[in-house]
Structures are given as C-alpha cells and as structure tokens.
Amino acid sequence: MSLKNPRGKKIERASWVAIIGNTVLAVLKIGIGIISGSMAVLADGIDSASDIITSLITLFTGKIVDRKPNIKYPFGYNRADTIAAKFLSFVIFYAGLQLFISSAKRIYFYEKPEMPEFAAIYVTLFSIIAKFLLAQYLRKRGKKLNSMMLVANGKNMQNDILISTSVLAGLIFTYIFNLPILDILTALLVSLWIIKVSYDIFIKTNEELMDGCSDPEVYKSIFKAVKEVPEAHNPHKVRVRKQGHLHIIDMDIEVDERLSVKQGHDIAMKVHQKIKEHLKNVYDVNIHVEPLGNIEDERFGVSLEDI
C-alpha cells in the first residue's frame, strides 16, 4: 500500500519526464549520427539511450520506495533509492566502456573517415538546450524529494551537457581543420567522461550502503540538540545512518541515577524532540539511557570530542 502523499509517485513523474526527453534526444542523435557519419554524435546518442535505461530504473524504483515496512524489511523500502543509484553506475559504466572500445578500435585500425555532414551540429545544439532543461528539472526534484537516485540522474544529465558541448567543439574543429579524425577523438574523450561519471556515482552510494554519514553538520546538530536538555549529560556512541532520504539515529545519554525510570524516559523523549527540531528528515531516534558516570565499552559511534 502507498502512503497518503507518496514520495514515490513524484519520483515516477520525474522519471517519465526524463524517459520521454531522452528518448526523443536518443532517436535524433543516433539517427543523425548514422546519416551524417559523425562518430561523436552517434556516441552522444548512445549516452542518451543509456539515460533512458537509467530513467526506467528510477521509474521502477519509485514504485517501491513508498511501500510500508513489514516483517522482512522493518525499516521500509527507502534504501531501494540508493540501490538503484548503485545499479545506475554500472549501466553508465558499461555504456562508456563500449563507446571507449569502439572509438579506440576506429583509431587503432585507422581508416580515413568521411567528413560529417553539417546536420550533426544542429542536432548537437538542440541536445545541449534540451539536456540543460532536463538536468535542472531532475536536480531540483531530486533535492526537493531528497532522492539520491534523482540527483544522480540529474548529475548525469548535467554531465551530458559537457559531453554534447565537447561534441559540438569537436565538430567545429573538424570542419575548421578538415580533419575527420577529430570527431573520433572527441568520441573517445566522451567515453572517458562517461566512465568517470559512473565511478563518482558508485563511490557516492557506498556511504549509505555502508551505514555511513560523512556530514559533520549532522552530528553537530545532534549534540547541539542534547545540550538544550539540561538533564541529559554526556551524549556518546552517536551513530547516524541513512535510509533513503531519512536519518536513523542511535545514541547513549547519561542521567542522574536517582531518577525514576519514567523520569529517565521523559528526558530521552525531550532529547528525541529536540533532535527532530534541529535535524530534518529524521526516520527514528533510538536513545539508550545510562546512569551518570557509567563506564562501558564505547568503541562504536561518535562522541563530542570526535568532531
């Protein structure tokens, strides 16, 4: 079942916009690339075709993320967003690698290519404008919905602008210097850029899948929140992990040992509320209450002195 205001539905809508836009661009660039004889434009078209696949993945994932928690996945399905982004990195890498191999073969087994037709320049200019609009749309929606997957897809589109711009520059220099080999060299450089983008997305998703949080501001907000509850002392063993766009927080605090269980619980709830006031997108806060001065094995988590 879906939630009342399903985040997944909004991700689906953004994905459909990307699918339609990239389909139009892919058909145009691959068609013109073949007709005009431009290897660089064909390469750009292949990159847009891979964007269709990535958008289809985000569409499918949008149907998953809003499923309610169950006995199998008690934390819910939000992390499907990150898993999808990880998968996207492999799809993008494969497209870039295939393009690199084909371009390298054209250079190694060199046969003098024909000069590309002028139509290649027009379709590349159109691609730059369209990709700019798509990138802006996906990045804004991704940030608003806190979707790493949409942000990654938007970043990929933004990189496509650089790719298309390099293709345009390669075509212009090809015509200026009458050297068709520049078109193939541009395709080779484009393939290397695609591979770099895939690597960046792969590394970015590792943090969430490893239950990490590298943003020190998140921890600073937590310690600041605890400081506003005078009865709570020595916050430690703070562990923050992401569940899709949400934070899950585990931590220990110390309270006066003479207080009752209910009083200790009330203090923990105050800390819980303060953290939610200081930090957006909190999924859950788990607070372990200890007597003041308690000493245990504290090898895990972050303490105030660590930041």
C-alpha positions in Angstrom: 0.0 0.0 0.0 1.1 3.6 -0.6 1.3 6.4 1.8 -1.1 9.4 1.7 1.4 11.7 0.0 3.6 9.1 -1.8 7.1 10.4 -2.5 7.4 7.5 -5.0 4.6 9.0 -7.2 6.6 12.2 -7.5 9.7 10.3 -8.4 7.8 8.4 -11.0 6.6 11.6 -12.6 10.1 13.0 -12.8 11.3 9.7 -14.3 8.6 9.8 -17.0 9.8 13.4 -18.0 13.4 12.1 -18.2 12.3 9.0 -20.2 10.4 11.0 -22.8 13.0 13.7 -23.1 15.9 11.2 -23.5 14.0 9.0 -26.0 13.5 12.0 -28.3 17.2 13.0 -28.0 18.5 9.5 -28.4 16.5 8.8 -31.6 17.5 12.2 -33.1 21.2 11.9 -32.2 21.6 8.2 -33.2 19.7 8.8 -36.4 21.6 12.0 -37.4 24.9 10.4 -36.2 24.4 7.5 -38.7 23.1 9.7 -41.5 25.8 12.4 -41.1 28.6 9.9 -40.4 29.6 11.6 -37.1 31.0 9.1 -34.6 30.9 11.8 -31.9 27.2 12.5 -32.4 26.5 8.8 -32.5 28.4 8.4 -29.2 26.3 11.2 -27.7 23.2 9.4 -28.9 24.3 6.2 -27.2 24.8 8.1 -24.0 21.2 9.4 -24.2 20.0 5.9 -24.9 21.7 4.8 -21.6 19.9 7.6 -19.9 16.6 6.0 -21.0 17.6 2.9 -19.1 18.6 4.8 -16.0 15.2 6.7 -16.0 13.3 3.4 -16.4 15.2 2.1 -13.3 14.2 5.3 -11.4 10.6 4.8 -12.5 10.5 1.2 -11.3 12.2 2.2 -8.0 9.6 5.0 -7.5 7.0 2.2 -7.2 9.0 0.5 -4.5 10.2 3.2 -2.1 6.8 4.0 -0.6 5.9 0.5 0.4 5.2 0.2 4.1 7.6 -1.5 6.5 6.9 -5.2 7.0 8.5 -8.2 8.8 11.0 -8.7 6.1 12.0 -5.1 5.7 11.1 -3.4 9.1 12.9 -0.2 8.1 10.9 0.1 5.0 12.0 0.4 1.3 13.6 3.8 1.1 17.1 2.3 0.5 15.9 1.0 -2.8 16.6 4.5 -4.0 20.3 4.1 -3.2 20.5 0.5 -4.6 19.0 1.8 -7.8 21.6 4.6 -7.9 24.3 2.0 -7.5 22.9 0.0 -10.3 22.8 3.1 -12.5 26.6 3.5 -12.0 27.1 0.1 -13.6 24.8 0.8 -16.6 26.5 4.1 -17.2 30.0 2.5 -16.9 29.0 -0.2 -19.4 27.8 2.4 -22.0 31.1 4.4 -21.5 33.3 1.3 -21.8 31.6 0.1 -25.0 32.0 3.5 -26.5 35.6 3.7 -25.5 36.4 0.3 -27.1 34.6 1.2 -30.4 36.4 4.6 -30.6 39.8 3.1 -29.8 39.3 0.4 -32.5 38.5 3.1 -35.0 41.7 4.9 -34.2 43.9 1.8 -33.9 42.6 0.2 -37.1 42.6 3.6 -38.8 40.7 4.1 -42.0 40.3 7.6 -43.1 36.7 8.6 -42.1 34.5 10.8 -44.2 33.7 14.4 -43.2 30.5 14.5 -41.0 27.5 16.4 -42.5 26.5 19.8 -41.1 23.3 18.4 -39.7 25.3 16.9 -36.8 26.0 20.5 -35.5 22.3 21.4 -35.4 21.2 18.3 -33.5 24.0 18.8 -31.0 23.0 22.4 -30.3 19.4 21.1 -29.7 20.7 18.4 -27.4 22.6 20.9 -25.3 19.5 23.0 -24.7 17.3 20.0 -24.0 19.8 18.4 -21.6 20.1 21.6 -19.7 16.4 21.8 -19.1 16.2 18.1 -18.1 19.2 18.4 -15.8 17.7 21.4 -14.0 14.4 19.7 -13.6 15.8 16.4 -12.2 18.2 18.1 -9.8 15.5 20.4 -8.4 13.1 17.5 -8.0 15.8 15.3 -6.5 16.8 17.9 -3.9 13.1 18.6 -3.0 12.3 14.9 -2.6 15.7 14.1 -1.1 16.2 11.4 -3.7 19.9 10.4 -4.2 18.7 8.5 -7.3 17.1 11.5 -9.0 20.0 13.7 -8.0 22.4 11.2 -9.5 20.3 11.1 -12.7 20.2 14.9 -12.8 24.0 15.0 -12.4 24.3 12.5 -15.2 22.2 14.8 -17.4 24.3 17.8 -16.3 27.4 15.9 -17.4 25.7 15.2 -20.7 25.7 19.0 -21.4 29.5 18.9 -21.2 29.5 15.8 -23.4 27.4 17.5 -26.0 29.4 20.7 -25.8 32.6 18.7 -26.4 31.0 17.0 -29.3 30.0 20.4 -30.7 33.5 21.7 -30.3 34.9 18.6 -31.9 32.6 19.0 -34.9 33.5 22.7 -35.3 37.2 21.9 -35.2 36.7 19.1 -37.6 35.2 21.5 -40.2 37.8 24.2 -39.5 40.8 22.0 -39.9 39.2 19.5 -42.3 40.3 16.6 -40.0 37.6 14.0 -39.5 39.8 12.1 -37.1 39.0 14.9 -34.5 35.4 13.6 -34.5 36.6 10.1 -33.4 39.0 11.6 -30.8 36.1 13.6 -29.3 34.1 10.3 -29.1 37.0 8.8 -27.2 37.1 11.7 -24.7 33.3 11.5 -24.2 33.6 7.8 -23.4 36.2 8.5 -20.7 34.0 11.2 -19.2 31.0 8.8 -19.0 33.2 6.2 -17.2 34.3 8.9 -14.7 30.6 9.8 -14.0 29.8 6.2 -13.3 32.7 6.0 -10.9 31.5 9.1 -9.0 28.0 7.7 -8.5 29.4 4.3 -7.5 31.5 5.9 -4.7 28.8 8.2 -3.5 26.3 5.4 -2.9 28.9 3.4 -0.9 28.5 5.6 2.1 24.8 5.0 2.6 25.0 1.2 1.9 27.8 1.0 4.5 25.6 2.8 7.1 27.9 5.8 7.0 27.3 9.6 7.4 30.3 11.8 6.4 28.5 15.1 7.1 29.8 16.5 10.4 26.9 19.1 10.5 24.5 16.2 11.2 26.5 15.2 14.3 26.9 18.9 15.4 23.1 19.3 15.2 22.6 16.3 17.4 25.0 17.4 20.1 23.5 20.9 20.0 20.0 19.4 20.5 21.2 17.4 23.5 22.8 20.5 25.0 19.4 22.1 25.1 18.1 19.4 27.5 19.9 20.2 30.9 19.0 16.9 32.4 20.8 14.9 29.6 24.5 14.5 30.0 27.5 13.1 28.0 25.9 12.2 24.7 28.0 9.5 23.1 28.0 6.4 20.9 26.1 8.5 18.4 25.6 6.6 15.1 23.8 8.1 12.1 22.8 6.2 9.0 20.7 7.0 6.1 17.5 5.1 5.0 17.0 6.6 1.6 16.4 10.3 2.3 15.9 9.8 6.1 18.2 9.7 9.1 18.2 6.9 11.6 20.0 7.9 14.9 21.2 5.7 17.7 22.9 7.2 20.8 23.5 7.0 24.5 22.9 9.7 27.1 23.6 9.8 30.9 21.1 10.9 33.5 21.1 11.2 37.3 20.9 7.6 38.6 18.5 8.7 41.4 15.7 9.5 38.8 12.9 7.0 38.2 12.6 5.0 35.0 9.7 7.3 33.9 11.8 10.4 34.6 14.7 9.0 32.5 12.3 8.1 29.8 10.9 11.7 29.8 14.4 13.1 29.4 15.1 10.8 26.5 11.8 12.0 24.8 12.9 15.6 25.3 16.2 14.8 23.5 14.3 13.0 20.8 12.1 16.0 20.2 15.0 18.5 20.2 16.8 16.4 17.6 13.8 16.5 15.3 13.7 20.2 15.7 17.3 20.6 14.7 17.6 17.9 12.0 15.3 17.4 9.0 14.2 14.1 7.7 14.5 12.0 10.8 13.1 8.5 10.5 13.8 7.4 14.1 15.9 8.2 17.1 16.9 5.4 19.5 18.2 6.6 22.8 19.9 4.4 25.4 19.7 5.9 28.9 22.6 5.3 31.3 23.4 6.4 34.9 25.7 9.4 35.2 29.4 8.4 35.1 28.7 4.9 33.6 31.7 3.3 32.0 31.3 0.7 29.3 33.0 -0.5 26.1 32.5 2.6 24.0 34.3 1.6 20.8 31.4 2.4 18.5 29.9 5.7 17.4 30.8 9.3 17.7 31.3 11.5 20.8 31.6 15.3 21.1 35.4 15.2 21.1 35.4 13.4 17.8 34.0 16.4 15.9 
